[in-house]
Amino acid sequence: MKTNILGNSDLAITPIGVGAWAIGGDWQFGWGPQDDAQSIAAIHRALELGMNWIDTAPAYGLGHSEEVVARALARWKGKRPYIFTKCGMVWNDQGKIDYSLRAESVRHECEASLRRLKTDAIDLYQIHWTADELNETIEGWNTLTALQKEGKVRWIGVSNAGVEELQKLHSIARITSLQPPYSLIRREVETAQLPWCRRENVGVIVYSPMASGLLTGAMTRERIASLPPTDWRSRNEQFREPKLSGNLRLVERLRVVGARHGRSPGEVAIAWTLHHPAVTGAIVGARRPHQVDGIIGAMDFRLTPTEIAEIEGK
């Protein structure tokens, strides 16, 4: 299986990895109720087909996603995948989300993640969201570097950060990777973050390459209309007019290109993100085994420049 080295680390990751956001279940930014048995089966299917990393976070389901990942790995008999998780999103007794990168909070989060994941060290530990104040982000980053020196995390990265923040943190301790949103309908990072990462040898693992299911080809107007209120996508502008019609037209272009190769629209959407030279890998969520089967082809699918232009409507 082809792998890519993630930034300045020794992590050789497959082009796509397992995203564990949705399997967390109900919380403030949840995807509605989930079936843990199906989630575990999906993780196992992804590992069987060659994916070698899982990206999760404590906030996903208020700890539940990390617990499901641990249960899946406890039953997995093959080679252990890399485990990536995050810090910075915290919650109170009522489940309300808040944000903190204060040293004490980050250390508490790390210890809790280690317990939930049932591991001695986290392969990649990431700041989930940078703070409003740069000094707080720096405090959090300094704590990550300390945790790395202590052996509790192997490599450290950042998610959802701007270039100014990346430059400052990188001057303190080398950033292994950036995790930004990136898809055909979220291309903001092309102008600054991706070029910076490429210049600085910072790896990039993109999230939501299929726009949270919108570009899979399985998302219809009827299905969108029936999303439960506990699914955050029911409140997202990309799933509503006036943007929805344009997004569904994009799916049809993906479908046309994919049909030539026996690939699904979702596989084409993922392959589009992977064609960018700064992108090391793409995080792909799955909640059932058959969903993994529908996207695994993106692992080795490459688009031609002509097909990229066709997809982009040029």
Disulfide bonds with the S-S distance in Angstrom:
none
